[in-house]
Amino acid sequence: MASVETAAEHERILREIESTDTNCIGPTLRSVYDGQEHGLFMEKLDVRIRNHDREIEKMCNHHFQGFVDSITELLKVRGEAQKLKSQVTETNKRLQDDGKVLIGSMEELKQCRVQQRNIATTVDKLTHCLPVLEMYSRLQEQMKAKRYYPALRTLEQLEHTCLPRAGQYRFCSIMAENIPKLRTQIRDTAMTQLRDFLESIRKHSDKIGEAAIRQAQLQRSLDSSVSVQPRALIGRRSRKEAAAVNTDGYAQGGSPVSEQDSGILDVEDEEEDDEVPGAHDLVDFSPVYRCLHIYTVLGLRDVFENYYRKQRRKQARLVLQPHSNMHETLEGYRRYFNQIVGFFVVEDHILHTTQGLVNRAYVEELWELALSKIIAALRTHSSYCDNPDLVLDLKNLIVLFADTLQGYGFPVSQLFDMLLEMREQYGEILLKRWNITFRQVLDQDNYSPIPVSTEQEYKHYTSQFPLQDPELEKLPFPKKLPFSEFVPKVYCQLKEFIYACLKYSEDLHLSSTEVDDMIRKSTNLLLTRTLSHCLQYAIKKKNVGLAELVQVIINTTHLEQSCHFLEEFISNITNVPPDIANATKLYGTSTFKDARHAAEAEIYTSLNAKIDQFLQLADYDWMAAVPGGGTPEASDYLIDLIAFLKSTFSVFTNLPGTPVEHATLPGKVAQTACMSACKHISTSLMQLLLDPEVRQISIGALHQIYTDVKECESFARAGPVAGFQGDTLLLAFSDLRQLLDLFTQWDWSTYLADYGKPTCKYLRVNPHTALALLEKMRETSRKNNVFAQFRKTDRDRQKLIDTIIKQLRNLIAQHHA
């Protein structure tokens, strides 16, 4: 069984050897040597070899005849091959000999073709390199000539067109390396020029603004009735034409524009025309256009726009910061406004000549910022101003400033609102100035009627003050006007004040009704505050005589009568009828009435003070005895007082040298003054009797006072002032008269019996007053009691006084209960 398996294995190995490549037979032979039947395998291998040899031999025998035939044929061909070889060799030799000349010619042709190809290649390379060199040379010339925007265009063409065509050469590499440096240099140089431009417009903003304001003023003066927008100060080219140039530096048609079209204009041509120089004459705008174009080409437009706007905002803050002493002179305000106008004229120019560098929203934002700061600065600095002329000039300057910027499309309504606020301040300053003026007029007045000698003088005064008095006109010259100098002066100053108010209201775009209302309100303040206080000051100041007070009353009466002329004057200058609804009325009538009433009260007070001066001279002997024979004479001080009063009241009714009908004090005032004087005399005499320092009064002293009262009553009966009915003036002395009658007639029984009855003879005698006077008389009797014991009549009188005192006290107690 094992031999069968071994034989099968050896058979398999042999088949594998026969069918396997000799290079891979190693593992097969290894399996043979690993086994124990090596000899047996060798035997089988020899058998197999012998079998194969027998098969080879059979095959060779089978093909041997064909092999012999082939050898025979080959030997026949050998001879022919030798002949052919000789012929080929000979032919080749001849061919070699004949081709030597051709090979030389071909070598020469080859060299020519190589040279031709090299020349063509060189020409082609030079064709691409020469434009690079020419363009680089042009770039250097443009950089040297500081034509940076064309240089940047050349640089772009060199980088993107010429250099890629030229190929990889060393000089091209050097150029390519220099391109970023040149681009950076152009960018930095353009930014430097922009900084110079910003500095230039900062320095020239006041001149630009001055030119713009002058232009607006010129147009307004040429035709004030037609609102013409000021010409934009950007040169001969209109804004529409300027806006046609886009930020890429090309016109709408696509052709490049020159640098001169980008903001550099021919100033010499402009100077030939008699025109106000514009922004283009003072500032070269080409740097900003050039820089904008350069940054646009570099792809940095946003960077440039942000930088420009940031720098302009900084400049705006500087421009909007006023000088600390700006309020001192109008020139300070003018310089401030010129700088602001110049700033916004430049921004407006940039807005209309570039596309997107600044937009309307940005300019409006700047203007809103500027407007708030301008208004705040003007409010602050104008509050320091106390000169109405400067305020008026400032108002005109603000109006011109607003009109100029309004012509460029900026809203200025807030400025006009602020001017209306300043109107209140202007009014207060005017009131202060007119307060000084009125005081000077009143201080310099002589408070005497104005004498006029000729018709010319009369017309002079009547032209200043609307005096309408036919009776006065009929009087011959020389004559006197009823009022003093301060009447026409005050009236003229009132008109001057109205003119000053009107001047401020001009050009504020107000309606006639609003102007009329403003003037009337301001005039009312002048009348009720300033003029009223000045009149009160003139009336209340020291050393004002009665004659002066009388003249003040006459003057204020005439001024009161002239108020309707002031109403007409205001209506004429404002073209507003005075009778329209809601029209403000002047308070002049009440003002002059109040002043007249104050003067009247001052007359009463001054007259009473003068009477007190006379009464201080009274020197009564309170212990005087009863006069022996006849009636005592009136006191000297009282005689002087009566003489003074007569003289004074004659002045009230007729100023010296002046017709009565034109210089009389109003009758009611004179009557009141006279009644007040009489009452004051009566009251003062009563106070003398009841003075606590006078402890004793004799009946003789009462007789003296009785005589003085009679003298006063004689004065009252004489009628120092016309207009009193009956004995009205005597009522001023009735209290004192009844008291003195009671004591001099010693009619106590009647007084005590009829007290409280309407028909009582001594109705005006107060029991308290009578009691106080009786006690003073009792003190006199007690002092003389040493002698009273020797005179029965004195003792009886003392007892009677005590009895009457007791009865008076009972009477007072009863009525009090």
ZAMARGU-4260 file (C-alpha; in steps of 0.2 Angstrom, whole numbers, plus 5000, padded with zeros to 4 digits):
<rodrens>
0) 5000/5000/5000 | 5014/5012/5004 | 5023/5008/4988 | 5008/5012/4978 | 5007/5029/4987
5) 5025/5032/4984 | 5024/5028/4966 | 5009/5040/4964 | 5019/5054/4973 | 5034/5051/4962
10) 5023/5052/4947 | 5016/5068/4953 | 5033/5076/4956 | 5039/5071/4938 | 5024/5079/4930
15) 5027/5094/4940 | 5045/5095/4935 | 5040/5093/4917 | 5027/5107/4918 | 5036/5119/4929
20) 5049/5132/4925 | 5066/5127/4930 | 5068/5142/4941 | 5054/5136/4952 | 5059/5117/4953
25) 5069/5119/4969 | 5055/5116/4981 | 5049/5101/4971 | 5067/5093/4972 | 5068/5097/4990
30) 5052/5086/4994 | 5061/5072/4985 | 5077/5073/4996 | 5066/5075/5011 | 5059/5058/5009
35) 5066/5041/5011 | 5064/5034/4993 | 5077/5045/4984 | 5084/5030/4975 | 5067/5024/4969
40) 5064/5042/4962 | 5080/5042/4953 | 5075/5026/4945 | 5059/5033/4939 | 5067/5049/4933
45) 5079/5039/4922 | 5065/5029/4915 | 5056/5045/4911 | 5072/5052/4903 | 5074/5037/4892
50) 5056/5038/4886 | 5058/5056/4881 | 5075/5052/4872 | 5066/5039/4862 | 5052/5051/4857
55) 5065/5064/4852 | 5074/5051/4841 | 5058/5047/4833 | 5054/5065/4829 | 5071/5068/4822
60) 5070/5053/4811 | 5053/5059/4804 | 5060/5077/4799 | 5078/5073/4794 | 5075/5073/4775
65) 5067/5090/4776 | 5083/5096/4785 | 5094/5089/4772 | 5084/5098/4758 | 5085/5114/4767
70) 5104/5113/4769 | 5106/5110/4751 | 5095/5125/4746 | 5105/5136/4758 | 5122/5131/4750
75) 5115/5136/4733 | 5109/5153/4740 | 5126/5157/4748 | 5135/5160/4731 | 5121/5172/4726
80) 5123/5181/4743 | 5141/5184/4740 | 5138/5192/4723 | 5124/5203/4731 | 5136/5208/4745
85) 5149/5213/4733 | 5137/5224/4722 | 5130/5232/4738 | 5147/5236/4744 | 5152/5244/4728
90) 5136/5253/4727 | 5138/5260/4745 | 5156/5266/4741 | 5150/5275/4726 | 5136/5282/4736
95) 5147/5288/4750 | 5159/5296/4738 | 5144/5305/4729 | 5136/5311/4746 | 5151/5319/4754
100) 5147/5336/4745 | 5129/5334/4749 | 5132/5331/4768 | 5143/5347/4768 | 5129/5357/4760
105) 5117/5349/4773 | 5128/5354/4788 | 5129/5372/4781 | 5110/5372/4779 | 5107/5366/4796
110) 5118/5379/4804 | 5108/5392/4794 | 5092/5386/4800 | 5098/5386/4818 | 5103/5404/4816
115) 5087/5409/4807 | 5077/5401/4822 | 5088/5410/4835 | 5085/5426/4826 | 5067/5424/4825
120) 5066/5419/4843 | 5076/5434/4848 | 5065/5446/4838 | 5050/5438/4846 | 5057/5440/4864
125) 5063/5458/4860 | 5046/5462/4853 | 5039/5457/4870 | 5053/5465/4881 | 5054/5482/4872
130) 5036/5487/4877 | 5041/5482/4895 | 5056/5493/4895 | 5048/5507/4886 | 5033/5506/4898
135) 5045/5505/4913 | 5054/5520/4906 | 5038/5530/4904 | 5033/5525/4922 | 5050/5532/4929
140) 5047/5548/4919 | 5029/5549/4926 | 5035/5546/4944 | 5048/5559/4941 | 5035/5571/4935
145) 5024/5567/4950 | 5010/5562/4938 | 5005/5548/4950 | 4988/5543/4943 | 4995/5540/4925
150) 5010/5531/4933 | 4998/5520/4942 | 4989/5516/4926 | 5005/5512/4918 | 5010/5501/4932
155) 4994/5491/4931 | 4997/5489/4912 | 5015/5484/4915 | 5010/5471/4928 | 4995/5463/4920
160) 4999/5464/4902 | 5017/5467/4897 | 5027/5458/4910 | 5017/5441/4908 | 5021/5442/4889
165) 5039/5446/4891 | 5043/5430/4900 | 5055/5425/4914 | 5070/5437/4913 | 5080/5444/4927
170) 5076/5462/4923 | 5057/5457/4923 | 5059/5449/4940 | 5067/5465/4947 | 5053/5475/4939
175) 5040/5463/4946 | 5048/5465/4963 | 5048/5484/4962 | 5030/5485/4957 | 5023/5483/4975
180) 5036/5496/4981 | 5031/5508/4967 | 5013/5506/4971 | 5016/5509/4990 | 5026/5524/4985
185) 5012/5531/4974 | 4999/5528/4988 | 5010/5536/5001 | 5013/5551/4990 | 4995/5553/4986
190) 4991/5552/5004 | 5004/5566/5008 | 4996/5576/4994 | 4979/5573/5002 | 4986/5579/5019
195) 4992/5595/5011 | 4976/5597/5003 | 4967/5595/5019 | 4979/5608/5027 | 4976/5620/5013
200) 4957/5620/5014 | 4959/5622/5033 | 4969/5637/5030 | 4958/5644/5017 | 4941/5640/5024
205) 4939/5658/5030 | 4943/5665/5013 | 4932/5653/5004 | 4918/5657/5016 | 4921/5675/5014
210) 4919/5674/4995 | 4904/5663/4997 | 4895/5676/5009 | 4900/5690/4997 | 4893/5681/4982
215) 4877/5678/4992 | 4876/5696/4997 | 4879/5702/4980 | 4865/5692/4973 | 4853/5697/4986
220) 4858/5716/4983 | 4855/5713/4964 | 4838/5707/4966 | 4830/5706/4984 | 4813/5701/4977
225) 4819/5685/4968 | 4826/5671/4978 | 4841/5666/4968 | 4852/5652/4974 | 4870/5657/4976
230) 4882/5651/4962 | 4892/5636/4968 | 4910/5642/4970 | 4917/5628/4959 | 4924/5637/4944
235) 4917/5640/4927 | 4911/5622/4925 | 4894/5619/4933 | 4890/5606/4946 | 4882/5595/4933
240) 4897/5595/4922 | 4908/5592/4937 | 4898/5578/4943 | 4899/5570/4926 | 4917/5565/4931
245) 4916/5549/4940 | 4928/5543/4953 | 4938/5532/4941 | 4944/5547/4932 | 4934/5544/4916
250) 4921/5555/4909 | 4904/5548/4905 | 4910/5544/4887 | 4924/5533/4894 | 4939/5544/4889
255) 4951/5548/4902 | 4951/5566/4909 | 4966/5576/4912 | 4972/5581/4930 | 4967/5599/4926
260) 4949/5593/4924 | 4950/5585/4941 | 4950/5601/4951 | 4964/5612/4944 | 4956/5626/4935
265) 4964/5641/4926 | 4964/5655/4938 | 4971/5667/4926 | 4955/5666/4915 | 4944/5668/4930
270) 4954/5684/4935 | 4949/5692/4919 | 4931/5692/4924 | 4925/5704/4937 | 4918/5690/4948
275) 4920/5686/4966 | 4934/5672/4968 | 4927/5655/4972 | 4934/5640/4981 | 4943/5634/4965
280) 4953/5651/4965 | 4959/5648/4983 | 4961/5629/4984 | 4967/5616/4971 | 4955/5602/4972
285) 4965/5590/4961 | 4975/5581/4975 | 4959/5574/4982 | 4952/5569/4965 | 4969/5561/4961
290) 4971/5552/4978 | 4953/5546/4976 | 4957/5539/4959 | 4973/5531/4965 | 4965/5523/4980
295) 4951/5517/4969 | 4963/5508/4957 | 4972/5501/4972 | 4956/5494/4978 | 4957/5504/4994
300) 4943/5516/4991 | 4934/5512/5007 | 4950/5516/5017 | 4952/5533/5008 | 4934/5537/5011
305) 4935/5533/5029 | 4951/5543/5031 | 4944/5558/5022 | 4928/5559/5032 | 4937/5556/5048
310) 4949/5570/5045 | 4936/5582/5039 | 4926/5578/5055 | 4941/5583/5065 | 4943/5599/5055
315) 4924/5602/5058 | 4926/5601/5077 | 4940/5613/5076 | 4931/5625/5064 | 4915/5624/5076
320) 4926/5629/5091 | 4924/5648/5093 | 4938/5659/5101 | 4935/5663/5119 | 4935/5682/5114
325) 4924/5680/5099 | 4910/5691/5107 | 4921/5706/5109 | 4920/5712/5091 | 4910/5708/5075
330) 4926/5703/5066 | 4927/5688/5078 | 4909/5682/5073 | 4913/5686/5055 | 4929/5675/5055
335) 4919/5661/5064 | 4905/5661/5051 | 4917/5662/5036 | 4927/5647/5042 | 4910/5637/5044
340) 4904/5643/5027 | 4921/5639/5019 | 4920/5621/5027 | 4903/5617/5020 | 4906/5625/5003
345) 4921/5613/5001 | 4911/5598/5006 | 4897/5603/4995 | 4910/5605/4981 | 4917/5588/4985
350) 4899/5581/4986 | 4895/5587/4968 | 4911/5583/4960 | 4914/5565/4966 | 4903/5550/4966
355) 4902/5543/4984 | 4917/5551/4993 | 4905/5560/5003 | 4886/5558/5002 | 4871/5568/5006
360) 4868/5559/5023 | 4886/5562/5028 | 4885/5581/5024 | 4868/5582/5033 | 4875/5573/5048
365) 4890/5586/5049 | 4878/5600/5047 | 4867/5594/5061 | 4882/5593/5072 | 4888/5610/5066
370) 4870/5618/5068 | 4869/5612/5087 | 4887/5619/5091 | 4884/5635/5081 | 4868/5639/5091
375) 4876/5634/5107 | 4891/5645/5104 | 4880/5660/5098 | 4869/5658/5113 | 4884/5658/5125
380) 4894/5672/5117 | 4879/5684/5112 | 4874/5683/5131 | 4890/5693/5135 | 4886/5707/5122
385) 4878/5723/5129 | 4880/5734/5114 | 4863/5734/5103 | 4873/5740/5088 | 4884/5724/5089
390) 4869/5713/5092 | 4861/5721/5077 | 4876/5718/5066 | 4878/5700/5072 | 4860/5697/5068
395) 4863/5704/5050 | 4878/5693/5049 | 4869/5677/5055 | 4855/5681/5042 | 4868/5682/5028
400) 4877/5666/5035 | 4860/5657/5035 | 4855/5663/5018 | 4872/5658/5010 | 4871/5640/5017
405) 4853/5639/5013 | 4858/5643/4995 | 4868/5627/4996 | 4853/5616/5002 | 4857/5616/5020
410) 4842/5619/5032 | 4843/5634/5042 | 4826/5636/5051 | 4835/5633/5068 | 4846/5648/5065
415) 4831/5659/5062 | 4822/5652/5078 | 4838/5657/5087 | 4837/5674/5080 | 4820/5676/5087
420) 4827/5670/5104 | 4841/5684/5102 | 4827/5696/5099 | 4822/5695/5117 | 4840/5698/5122
425) 4842/5712/5110 | 4826/5720/5117 | 4833/5719/5135 | 4849/5728/5129 | 4839/5741/5120
430) 4829/5744/5136 | 4846/5746/5146 | 4852/5759/5133 | 4836/5768/5132 | 4835/5768/5151
435) 4852/5778/5151 | 4845/5789/5137 | 4829/5793/5146 | 4838/5797/5162 | 4850/5809/5153
440) 4835/5817/5145 | 4826/5819/5162 | 4842/5825/5171 | 4846/5838/5158 | 4829/5845/5157
445) 4825/5862/5165 | 4807/5857/5168 | 4801/5874/5161 | 4790/5877/5146 | 4799/5879/5130
450) 4800/5897/5123 | 4799/5899/5105 | 4803/5915/5096 | 4800/5911/5078 | 4789/5901/5066
455) 4805/5890/5062 | 4808/5886/5080 | 4789/5882/5082 | 4789/5870/5067 | 4805/5862/5073
460) 4797/5857/5089 | 4781/5852/5082 | 4790/5841/5069 | 4797/5832/5084 | 4781/5830/5094
465) 4763/5830/5087 | 4757/5845/5096 | 4739/5850/5090 | 4733/5866/5099 | 4724/5878/5088
470) 4723/5891/5102 | 4742/5891/5104 | 4745/5893/5086 | 4735/5908/5086 | 4746/5917/5099
475) 4759/5929/5093 | 4778/5926/5095 | 4786/5925/5106 | 4776/5912/5115 | 4779/5896/5126
480) 4775/5878/5122 | 4766/5870/5137 | 4779/5856/5140 | 4797/5856/5143 | 4811/5849/5132
485) 4810/5831/5138 | 4793/5829/5129 | 4799/5830/5111 | 4815/5821/5116 | 4806/5807/5124
490) 4794/5806/5110 | 4809/5805/5097 | 4818/5792/5108 | 4802/5781/5107 | 4802/5782/5088
495) 4820/5778/5088 | 4817/5763/5099 | 4803/5757/5087 | 4815/5760/5072 | 4829/5749/5081
500) 4816/5735/5084 | 4811/5736/5066 | 4829/5735/5060 | 4831/5718/5070 | 4815/5711/5062
505) 4821/5714/5045 | 4826/5699/5034 | 4819/5686/5047 | 4806/5680/5035 | 4792/5686/5047
510) 4775/5692/5042 | 4770/5710/5044 | 4758/5705/5058 | 4772/5696/5067 | 4784/5711/5065
515) 4770/5723/5071 | 4766/5712/5086 | 4785/5711/5091 | 4787/5730/5090 | 4772/5733/5100
520) 4777/5721/5114 | 4794/5728/5114 | 4788/5746/5115 | 4776/5741/5129 | 4791/5735/5139
525) 4800/5751/5135 | 4785/5761/5141 | 4780/5751/5156 | 4797/5746/5163 | 4810/5758/5157
530) 4802/5774/5154 | 4790/5772/5169 | 4805/5768/5180 | 4814/5783/5174 | 4799/5795/5177
535) 4798/5788/5194 | 4816/5791/5197 | 4814/5809/5191 | 4799/5811/5202 | 4807/5803/5217
540) 4824/5811/5217 | 4829/5824/5229 | 4828/5842/5226 | 4813/5841/5215 | 4803/5857/5217
545) 4784/5859/5216 | 4786/5868/5200 | 4796/5854/5192 | 4783/5841/5198 | 4769/5852/5190
550) 4779/5852/5174 | 4781/5833/5175 | 4762/5832/5176 | 4759/5843/5161 | 4773/5834/5151
555) 4765/5817/5155 | 4748/5823/5150 | 4754/5828/5133 | 4764/5812/5131 | 4748/5802/5135
560) 4739/5812/5122 | 4752/5807/5109 | 4750/5788/5112 | 4738/5786/5097 | 4751/5795/5086
565) 4764/5781/5091 | 4750/5768/5087 | 4749/5776/5069 | 4767/5777/5067 | 4770/5759/5071
570) 4755/5754/5059 | 4763/5765/5045 | 4780/5757/5046 | 4773/5739/5048 | 4759/5741/5035
575) 4747/5733/5048 | 4731/5742/5052 | 4729/5746/5070 | 4711/5740/5071 | 4714/5722/5066
580) 4709/5708/5078 | 4721/5702/5092 | 4732/5717/5088 | 4743/5722/5104 | 4739/5739/5110
585) 4751/5751/5117 | 4751/5754/5136 | 4758/5771/5135 | 4742/5779/5142 | 4743/5769/5158
590) 4761/5772/5159 | 4760/5791/5158 | 4744/5790/5169 | 4754/5781/5183 | 4768/5793/5181
595) 4756/5808/5183 | 4748/5800/5198 | 4766/5797/5205 | 4770/5815/5202 | 4753/5821/5210
600) 4757/5810/5225 | 4774/5817/5226 | 4767/5835/5225 | 4756/5831/5240 | 4770/5823/5249
605) 4782/5837/5245 | 4769/5850/5249 | 4766/5842/5266 | 4785/5841/5269 | 4786/5859/5266
610) 4772/5863/5277 | 4781/5852/5291 | 4796/5863/5289 | 4785/5879/5293 | 4777/5869/5307
615) 4794/5865/5315 | 4796/5884/5317 | 4780/5885/5328 | 4785/5890/5345 | 4769/5891/5356
620) 4769/5896/5374 | 4759/5882/5381 | 4757/5891/5398 | 4752/5908/5390 | 4739/5918/5400
625) 4722/5923/5392 | 4725/5939/5382 | 4718/5954/5391 | 4711/5964/5378 | 4707/5961/5359
630) 4711/5945/5349 | 4729/5939/5348 | 4738/5940/5331 | 4741/5925/5321 | 4758/5916/5323
635) 4772/5922/5312 | 4776/5905/5305 | 4758/5902/5300 | 4758/5919/5291 | 4773/5914/5282
640) 4765/5897/5278 | 4749/5904/5271 | 4760/5916/5260 | 4769/5901/5254 | 4753/5891/5250
645) 4746/5906/5241 | 4762/5908/5230 | 4762/5889/5227 | 4744/5887/5222 | 4746/5902/5210
650) 4760/5892/5202 | 4749/5877/5201 | 4736/5887/5191 | 4747/5899/5181 | 4766/5896/5177
655) 4775/5913/5176 | 4775/5920/5158 | 4764/5906/5151 | 4746/5908/5145 | 4734/5901/5158
660) 4725/5889/5147 | 4742/5881/5142 | 4751/5879/5159 | 4738/5876/5172 | 4738/5860/5182
665) 4723/5849/5180 | 4710/5857/5192 | 4707/5841/5201 | 4725/5839/5205 | 4726/5857/5212
670) 4710/5855/5222 | 4717/5839/5229 | 4734/5847/5233 | 4725/5861/5242 | 4713/5850/5252
675) 4728/5839/5256 | 4738/5854/5262 | 4724/5860/5273 | 4721/5843/5281 | 4739/5841/5284
680) 4739/5858/5293 | 4724/5854/5303 | 4731/5837/5308 | 4748/5844/5312 | 4740/5857/5324
685) 4730/5843/5332 | 4746/5833/5334 | 4754/5848/5342 | 4740/5849/5355 | 4740/5830/5359
690) 4759/5829/5358 | 4764/5818/5374 | 4779/5829/5377 | 4767/5844/5380 | 4761/5839/5397
695) 4752/5856/5401 | 4742/5868/5391 | 4734/5884/5396 | 4718/5891/5390 | 4728/5906/5383
700) 4738/5894/5372 | 4722/5887/5365 | 4716/5905/5361 | 4732/5907/5351 | 4729/5891/5341
705) 4711/5896/5339 | 4718/5913/5331 | 4729/5903/5319 | 4715/5891/5314 | 4705/5907/5310
710) 4719/5913/5299 | 4719/5896/5290 | 4700/5897/5288 | 4702/5914/5280 | 4715/5906/5268
715) 4702/5892/5264 | 4688/5905/5261 | 4698/5915/5249 | 4698/5900/5237 | 4716/5898/5233
720) 4711/5885/5220 | 4695/5887/5210 | 4683/5873/5209 | 4678/5870/5227 | 4659/5870/5230
725) 4654/5881/5245 | 4664/5879/5261 | 4671/5862/5256 | 4689/5867/5259 | 4684/5873/5277
730) 4679/5855/5281 | 4698/5851/5283 | 4698/5862/5299 | 4681/5856/5306 | 4688/5844/5318
735) 4701/5856/5325 | 4688/5871/5324 | 4675/5861/5334 | 4687/5856/5347 | 4694/5873/5350
740) 4676/5880/5351 | 4672/5868/5364 | 4687/5873/5375 | 4686/5892/5372 | 4668/5893/5374
745) 4668/5880/5388 | 4652/5873/5382 | 4653/5856/5390 | 4635/5854/5395 | 4630/5855/5376
750) 4643/5843/5371 | 4639/5830/5385 | 4620/5832/5382 | 4620/5830/5363 | 4635/5818/5361
755) 4630/5805/5348 | 4616/5814/5340 | 4618/5819/5321 | 4613/5837/5325 | 4627/5838/5339
760) 4636/5855/5338 | 4652/5846/5342 | 4650/5831/5331 | 4668/5830/5326 | 4675/5831/5343
765) 4682/5814/5349 | 4679/5812/5368 | 4696/5804/5369 | 4704/5819/5361 | 4694/5831/5373
770) 4699/5820/5388 | 4717/5821/5384 | 4717/5840/5382 | 4707/5842/5398 | 4720/5832/5408
775) 4734/5843/5401 | 4723/5858/5407 | 4721/5850/5424 | 4740/5847/5426 | 4742/5866/5423
780) 4729/5870/5436 | 4737/5858/5449 | 4754/5866/5446 | 4747/5882/5451 | 4738/5875/5466
785) 4749/5886/5478 | 4739/5901/5472 | 4723/5892/5470 | 4719/5892/5488 | 4718/5911/5488
790) 4707/5912/5473 | 4690/5904/5474 | 4687/5905/5455 | 4702/5894/5452 | 4697/5882/5464
795) 4680/5881/5457 | 4687/5879/5439 | 4698/5865/5445 | 4683/5856/5452 | 4674/5859/5436
800) 4688/5851/5426 | 4689/5836/5437 | 4670/5834/5435 | 4670/5835/5416 | 4685/5823/5416
805) 4674/5811/5426 | 4659/5813/5415 | 4670/5811/5399 | 4677/5795/5406 | 4659/5789/5410
810) 4654/5794/5392 | 4668/5784/5385 | 4665/5769/5395 | 4646/5769/5391 | 4649/5770/5372
815) 4663/5757/5373 | 4652/5745/5382
</rodrens>
